[in-house]
């Protein structure tokens, strides 16, 4: 019997024993999706079941394992909308590097996932194509921008999903939906085939229900390809495997720094603090040395992220003009009207606002006051990271101040929505790896998560530490009542 809550590890064991076939898994996956997807709204395009079965490889570490991919990552011949009307009919002409690596491992992408338009948002409310619900409560947001990917995993549709992060777009929905979400070191995963939002911040990451599964999928997609299409991507050994250190034990002398100014930040709920305090106590019991530390620059990370991300967004989205890319306006009198109407009719309100802010902070007379100053603050953050990781091995802090909020709660307060990235954007600005791990529930039965951050290229230590915590808890085994979605 194939359960929708089975992990990659469990499915692989069944396949190796011959107790199930790849066809059995695919059939069960499509049946589960058909039942719950109409209520959840996590997927933008479900790939034809017969075609998927034909393409599945029989060998590889992920052979026969289905998953979904955020719809801003290229899958050749498939629609890549970025959640926007502007690209609603666009089909990707090539596979992203991460997708190629998944295919080579035998993994089976079965659908593309919904997202905030052009990955700009923290709730998945800003997709122009459909609304995605939180599987734990359909009246609440899943988080964003990778809300479709994370909701699909949390709802048992698939055991893995690819998302992307610019300021916390995997970790935030992972925490709000009760799954594991990873953002690797900038450069560990090639960005080739990922639609750019903020090029110096973007990174493809993974959502799964367990730490082991996350480490496994990230190991598969890590590294460059030949020829090299992304010069910022790092080469990794052919046997790169982040699951090797997952013993359930912490390294001797592990020092975990709890970020005090994050833990005690204004607005952090008492439920969140209690869940984190319990996790901290468990790490002490596991043998970690807990130290309370401060990250002064984190107070400026949200503002710094706003400026840099919007500046890079304005530059990256200039190509979507109705001529090079995007739906073209008709019945226009000149080129200027073509540009204006194609973009104003194609882009949603939030995307337009971010582009306008980005152009403003890059404009003559303002670049020095905003963009260059933000870059200087970012440099200070990196110096602070270098110093703090000389004192501790990992950092621990909240992912969000509160549980997932109801739809429309921030409709009249865009700043409040932007501040959802307050605890996560520091890692993106610095470029270090971070991992969101489930650690409890609120009184409303909504998931809570904490995040671990490590020094550059320390993914192995992150996973080892998160796995040890997971082995003494059962949060990853708790699943939403999907009947409430129907």
C-alpha positions, 0 to 999 in steps of 0.5 A: 500500500502506497501512502501519500505520506511516504518519504523518498527513503521509504519509497526507495526501499519498497522499490528495491524490494520489488513490493511496488513498481514505478507505475504504482507510485505514479498512479497513486500520485496522480490519484492523490493529486486529482482528489485534493488539487482542485481544493488546494491550488498548488499546481499550475500544470499537471504533466500527462501521466502517460508521457511521464511514465515513458520518460521515467528512468529505471536507474539513479538515486531518485529513480521512480520518485515523483516531485514538482518544480516551481514554475519559474524553473525551466522544463523543456517544452512545458509552460513556464509562466512565473505565475504571470499573465505576461508569460501565461502561454510561454514554453521553456526552450530548454531544461534548467541545470537542476532539472537535467540533474534530476532527470539523470537521477531518475526523478520524475517531475509530475507537475509545475507549482504555483508561485507569487508572480515572478517569485515576488511575494511572501504568501502565494497570494500574488500569483496572477493565475490561481490561489494556493491554500495552506494544507493545514487550513484552507483559509490561510496562506501557505507562504511564498513565493514557493507556496505551490511547491511547499503546499504540494509536499505538505499535502502529500502529493509528492515527497519532494519539490524544487523552489527558489529563494531570493529572501526566504521564499522556501524557508518561510512557507516550509515553516508555515506548512510544517515541512523541511526547506533548504536554501543552499550556499549561493553558488552550490546549485546552478541558477541556469534555467531559473528566471532571475528576480535578484541575481545576487540573491536567487538560489534554487532549493528543496522542500521535503518532509524529512531532513534526510530526503532534503539532503538527498535531493540537494545532493542530486541538484548541486554543482555545475554542468558541462559546458558551464552555463552559470559561472557562479556555480561551484563544481562538486565531486561526482560522489557529493552526498549530504546524507553521509553524515546523518547519523543522529549524533551531533559533532563533538563540541558543536556550538550553536548560537541563538540569535538573541535580537531575533528571538526577542524581536518585536512581534515574535509570539510567545508560542514561537518563543516557547517552541524555540526554547524547547528546541534549544533545550533538546539541542543541549540534551543532545550535547550542543553548546548553546551560546546567545549571540547578537547580529546587529546587522540583522536589524537592517537586513529587511531594508537592505534586501528591499533596496537590492532585490528591487534594483535587481528586479527592475534590471532583470524584468526589463526584458519582459517588454512584449518584444523579446519576451511576454505577451504583446499588446495589440492595436498600439500606435507606436513602440512606446505604447507597445512597451507601456501597455504590454508591461502594464497589462501583463505585470501584476500590481505588486510586480509593477510596484517593485520595478518602479521602486527598483528604477527609483533606487537606481536612478541618477541622484538616488543610487548613492543614497539607496543602492550603493549604501545598501551594498555597503551594508551588505558588505558589513553583514558579510564581515559580521558573518565571518566574525560570528562563525569564528565564535559559533558553528551554526546560528539558530533563530525564528523563521517567522514571528507568527503562524501563517496568516489568513488570506487578505490579512496584509492586503492593505499593508504591503510593508507588513507583507514585506517584513515576512522576510525579516528573519530570512533575508540576512542569509540571502544577503550574506549568501550562506546556507540555511534550513527550516525545520518543523518544531511544533504547532500553535494553539490554532494547530498551525505549524511552527519552524525554526531555522539553522544557518551555517557558514559558507559550504557547511550544508553537511553540518546543517543537515547533520544538526537538523537530522539529530533534532528530527530523530528525537521529535515527531513533528515531521510525522504529523500531517494535515487532515486533507478532508478539511480541504474538500 
